[in-house]
């Protein structure tokens, strides 16, 4: 996987592959939008399976996290049987609504997050939100990460290695077993 592909699909150059939650580009759909929240060079979206159960307080925390990372905001759309449920849903036209609802084959009970910004910023912000929601430490976000692959280090030895760079010395733990 190239650096560009990793940034485009996962929002980071070192993606956590234990969960899917891929980023999708909606820039073409929102290129001529009348919604100011999406008037940016790049609009990236990410579906979170079962994420419609996230509370409004948690969504506000994620929005604050996105703003702290430099985004202008974080748009979210719950997928319901009646369509999209979001403060921004009423401003979208039919094409835009259909595109958001179709992100990664979203189903009822899912949520779609969108960030509109410069390319690298939009990818970075959604990548951070992806990592936050997919992290095993995020136990309060009981979302499904089905379709995930086991790509993590299960044991780490206590041995250390020193890597020398021209001006920087750093120590890291060496994994002994991968699963």
Buried (B, 14 or more C-beta within 10 A) or exposed (E): EEEEEBBBBBBBBEBBEBBBBBBBBBBEBBEEBEBEBBEBEBBBBBBBBBBBBBEEEBBEEBBEBBEEBEBBBBBBBBBBEEBBEBEBBEBBEEEBBEBBBBBBEBEEBBBBBBBBBEBEBBBBBBBBBBBBBBEEEEEEBEBBBEEBEEEEEEEEEEEEEEEEEEEEEEEEEEEEEEE
